[in-house]
Amino acid sequence: MVEGYYCSKKTDALCDDICSQGVRGGLIISRLKCIVRGVDFKSILLCLVLIPLCIFGVYLHGQKITYFLRPLWDHPPKHFVEVTHYYNENITMETLCKLHGWGIRDYPRRVFDAVLFSNEVDMLEIRWNELYPFVTQFVLLESNSTFTGIPKPLFFSINRDKFKFIEPRLSYGTIGGRFKIGENPFIEEAYQRVALDHLLQIAGIEEDDLLIMSDVDEIPSRHTVDLLRWCDNVPPILHLRLKNYIYSFDYHVDDNSWRASIHRYNPGVTRYAHFRQTDLLFADAGWHCSFCFRHISDFIFKMKAYSHTDRVRFSHYLNPKRIQDIICKGTNLFDMLPEEYTFREIIGKLGAVPRSYSVVHLPSYLLKNANKFKYLFPGNCMRGSG
C-alpha cells in the first residue's frame, strides 16, 4: 500500500481491517473516509429534499388526507328512522294527519320559533315570512360577541325596522359575550343556547307547545309546521330532513341536513340544542341554505365568527377575490373534502357542487320578492363587496 490509498470494492475487507485497527505500519487512513465509505450521497440529498417537501405537503393538505381516510378510522352515526312526509295543498289537514297515523286536534298547538342570531339578515327575513302564519311567538337572542370571542355589532337591532311585521309576536333578548379569544368556540355557543332557554321561558312557552330549534338558515317549510301543530300524537321530538344548499339555491348539495328539530315542549326537560336528540327524521321538511349571503364581507365575517373557524387554516382563505371565484364555481370555501363516511360517497362528491336550475318548492316569500333576492337564484353568483 501507498499513502493516499483509497478503498475499492476489491479491497473492502482490507479497508475494514485498517479502519478497525486505526494505524498499521505507519499508514493512516482518515476516520472520516472510513465513515463515509459506501454512503450514497445522492440518496441523502434526495431525502433532504423529499422529507421537507412531504412535511410541507402534510401541513398544506393534512386535513384533506384525514378526511379522505375517514372511512378507515371513523364510523357513520346510527341511521335515522325516516318518518314519511305526506303533503299536497289540495288535501285536508284531517286527511294529512290520518295519512301520518296521527289524530286531528280541535285547535292547533302554539308554536315558538327560537334562534340565535349572528348576521344572517336576509335569511331571517325569508324564514320569518315563511313561518309567519303559523308561529305564535318569534324568539331571538343576539350577542355582542361571536362564538369565537370577537366583538360584533347587534345586527338585528340595527336592522329591526325591517321586521316590524312581527313586533307584536317578538321576544328579543341580548346577551353580553365573554370575549375569551382562543377558547373552544362551542363553549361560547353552548353559553348562548342556555341563555336562549331562559328567554323562551320569559316568552311564555308552556307544556306541549311546539318549539322549533334550528339555525337561522335552517328553514322549516310552513306546511311542515302547520301539520305538526294540528296533528295529535306526533312524536315529542322530530329532526327535520332539509334540502341542503350552499351559497344560494343555485347549488343543491344533497338532502342530508338534519340538525334542525321540532319539539313538543316539556318543562324541565327540553333544552335548546343543535345536536342529535332522537332517531326520528321527518322527510322533506324545508331548506338549509348555508353561507347564503348578499355581500362578500358577510362571508368573511362568518368564516371568522362561527364555531368551525379552525377551518380557516390560512389567511388567503379570506381573500375577497378568492371567495367570489369559489361562489361562482360552487367549490369549498375551506378547501376541504366532503365530510362523508365511505370512499364511494367521498369520491362521488369530489369537485364542485353541480348547478341546480330548479326554483320549484322554495319558500314562497323568496319567489314573491325575486328581484330583492336575485342573488339567491340560479345564474346570479356575483356578490357585492358590502
DALINDA-V128004 format. One line per field, one symbol per residue. phi: phi as a letter, one per 30 degrees, with the letter a starting at -180 (. if undefined). A space follows every 50 residues. Layout:
phi->???
This chain:
phi->.bdjdcdbddcedddedddddibbiidcceedddddeidcdddddddddd ddddddddddbedddddddeedbbbddeddcdcdccaadccddddddddd icdcddbdddbcccbcccbdddddddddddcedbcdbccbcbcdbddcic dbddddedcdddcddcedccccbbbddchcdjdeedddddedddddeddd dddjdbeiddbdcadedccddddddddddcdcidedbbdcdcdccbiadd ccdaccdbddbbbddbeicdbdbbbdbaccbddhclbbcdhccdbddddd ddeccddcdddddbddecdeddddddedciccdchcdedbcbddddddcd iddddcccbchcedddddbdddcedcceibddcddi
